[in-house]
Amino acid sequence: MLDIWRNVFNFVAGIPDKLNIKTDFMKNRTYLLPHSFQKAGWILLVLVPVVFCLGLLIFNLRLIPQIYSRYFTMISYMVLFTGIFMLTFSKEKEEDEMIMSIRRYSVSFAAAITFTLYITASLAVAFIDGFRGFRFPEIYKFHSMISNIMTPILIYLVKFRISIWKMRRQCREEQA
């Protein structure tokens, strides 16, 4: 029984077994979406804030009962997160070693910045509150959870896009 689980673990981890069987997914370990998802991500990233602002206007004018605004906000968040996810985890038109290197650097950069932000914010809250065990009101817990999830992804996305833009600009300047 233990051998079966060891083989399953080795297969999932990408470690070749005794028979030296390698499947295609073991050879290519990129789990990125196709490039067409990037276009859909940009569309969602632009449309969701516009629709959200129109929805807030509709709810403030009392054209739709206010009770539905909570559902509208949640759906807007989910669609926005889907767009950001598509943008972040989709391939470039030409995915090569340089792009993968920029991806790895951007992930480490986002992790370092996020860690620094969280430590700084925790220390600031602790010093302001006098180390008494600061408690957020219930309304802020959801927003705190969302920011904890989205901060590293947004930092990665911004750093990756800026690095790609700089690389392409440098290539154009070298060609000219």
C-alpha positions, -999 to +999 in steps of 0.1 A: +000+000+000+029+024+008+044+018-026+012+029-043+012+062-024+049+067-030+044+062-068+014+086-067+035+112-049+064+108-072+042+112-102+025+144-089+059+158-078+074+151-112+099+126-099+104+098-125+096+063-112+116+031-116+102+025-150+114+059-162+080+069-175+078+106-183+046+121-195+043+154-214+032+173-183+063+161-165+086+176-192+068+210-194+061+224-159+044+256-169+008+260-156-001+291-175-033+299-193-033+305-231-026+340-243-063+346-252-071+347-215-049+377-212-072+397-235-102+386-216-085+396-184-078+431-197-115+434-208-127+424-174-102+447-156-115+477-176-152+468-175-157+458-139-149+492-124-171+510-149-200+486-142-194+489-105-196+527-106-228+525-126-242+501-101-234+524-072-251+552-090-282+530-096-283+520-059-278+555-047-306+567-069-328+540-053-338+525-087-330+491-072-335+482-035-304+488-014-305+452-001-292+439-034-261+461-033-242+436-011-247+409-038-237+432-066-205+441-047-196+405-042-202+396-078-182+426-089-153+415-066-154+380-080-154+391-117-126+415-110-106+388-093-112+365-122-099+392-146-068+398-125-062+360-123-065+357-161-041+386-166-016+373-141-015+336-151-017+338-189+011+333-213+027+360-233+026+358-271+061+345-271+070+328-239+107+322-236+134+318-210+137+356-205+100+359-198+101+330-173+131+347-156+112+379-153+082+360-139+104+344-112+120+377-103+086+394-101+073+367-078+102+371-054+099+409-056+061+407-048+068+383-019+094+406-004+073+437-008+042+420+006+061+407+036+076+441+043+042+458+040+025+433+064+053+435+090+053+473+088+015+475+091+014+451+120+041+470+139+024+503+132-010+490+145+008+475+175+025+507+184-006+528+178-027+505+199-001+501+226+003+463+221-031+457+237-044+433+211-060+455+185-093+441+172-108+451+138-145+457+137-164+430+117-167+451+086-130+453+081-123+415+084-136+409+049-117+437+034-086+426+052-089+391+038-094+404+003-063+427+006-042+398+020-052+377-011-049+404-037-018+424-026+009+400-037-009+392-070-013+429-078+023+437-069+034+408-091+013+419-119+025+455-118+062+445-114+059+419-142+042+443-167+067+471-160+096+447-165+082+434-197+076+469-209+112+479-201+126+448-218+106+454-250+115+491-250+152+482-247+150+456-275+134+483-298+161+508-289+188+482-297+172+474-331+170+511-341 
